[in-house]
Amino acid sequence: MSDDPTAKRASAADLKFLHHGGKLVEELEIEKRHSKHEIASAPLLPKFVSGSAAMYDELRKRGTSAFYGRHKGRPLRAHQASLIDTLLPRLALDLDAPAPGALAALFPVPVDAVRLEIGFGGAEHLIAAAAANPRIGFIGCEPFVNGMAKALAAITARELANVRLHHGDATPLLAWLPAASLARVDLIYPDPWPKRRHWKRRFIQDASVAAIARLLVRGGVFRFATDWPDYAAWTLERLLRAPDFTWTAERADDWRRPWEDFASTRYEAKALREGRTPSYLTFRRS
């Protein structure tokens, strides 16, 4: 995958998975200049000024600000419950206090950049990335208490000092973080909400895309992985019509193969066992 921010997007033949008008199309006629106005195939939702109050109002109205589903699964083991009570308060971000101008100040060790993972699930990807990149600070966001307990246990076991956590919904966190403060944002296997009546619950909406754009530095990266072709297409449509992002794919393998530094998750393993094919989309902040 090219690191050139001016890289062309994938050709029409590479977009066979794209969901359009409720049907899977074999090809989508996209010229090499890839006009965003030509690509947008769904009615445009309101455009947002990054960081505007209207943007966050839209997130709340469309349901993105609310976590749908269970907040807790199996009862926590004694050690996990202890970590929730003792370690989480030390690592949790205080959204009631102003965010530091430089997010590096959140970490007790020197970091050169900060990344965010939204909805880290069992924390496999978050922990592997933090362990492999000690000079990068990681913020992990997860509303599910069992996932948070797994992250805390792994942070303790691997003695990681470059991770901070937010136990809750992502929307207030996105509003709290300073503009142009993140080098990368990862959204790995979010809930696809496959039923049409639940699509408004999907995290990716025009408003959340604008919120992510506000947080990324120029040249920063947003990565999205899913095993639902419909959600891949949904995301692609919204990112292609967003004025602040460029899809980096140049060939089919750029979205068919995992990223080089990607640590597979249990959810991905389950999807592969059940015959679903993941898509890995990368967008660069212009």
Stockholm file with secondary structure:
# STOCKHOLM 1.0

chainA/1-286         MSDDPTAKRASAADLKFLHHGGKLVEELEIEKRHSKHEIASAPLLPKFVSGSAAMYDELRKRGTSAFYGRHKGRPLRAHQASLIDTLLPRLALDLDAPAPGALAALFPVPVDAVRLEIGFGGAEHLIAAAAANPRIGFIGCEPFVNGMAKALAAITARELANVRLHHGDATPLLAWLPAASLARVDLIYPDPWPKRRHWKRRFIQDASVAAIARLLVRGGVFRFATDWPDYAAWTLERLLRAPDFTWTAERADDWRRPWEDFASTRYEAKALREGRTPSYLTFRRS
#=GR chainA/1-286 SS CCCCTTCCCCCGGGGTTCEETTEECSCCCCCTTCCHHHHCCSCCCCCCCTTCHHHHHHHHHTTTTSCCSCSCCSCCCHHHHHHHHHTHHHHBCCTTSCCCSSGGGGSSSCCSEEEEEESCTTSHHHHHHHHHCTTEEEEEECCCHHHHHHHHHHHHHHTCCSEEEECSCHHHHHHHSCTTCEEEEEEESCCCCCSGGGGGGSSCCHHHHHHHHHHEEEEEEEEEEESCHHHHHHHHHHHHTCTTEEECCCSTHHHHSCCTTCCCCHHHHHHHHTTCCCEEEEEEEC
#=GC SS_cons         CCCCTTCCCCCGGGGTTCEETTEECSCCCCCTTCCHHHHCCSCCCCCCCTTCHHHHHHHHHTTTTSCCSCSCCSCCCHHHHHHHHHTHHHHBCCTTSCCCSSGGGGSSSCCSEEEEEESCTTSHHHHHHHHHCTTEEEEEECCCHHHHHHHHHHHHHHTCCSEEEECSCHHHHHHHSCTTCEEEEEEESCCCCCSGGGGGGSSCCHHHHHHHHHHEEEEEEEEEEESCHHHHHHHHHHHHTCTTEEECCCSTHHHHSCCTTCCCCHHHHHHHHTTCCCEEEEEEEC
//
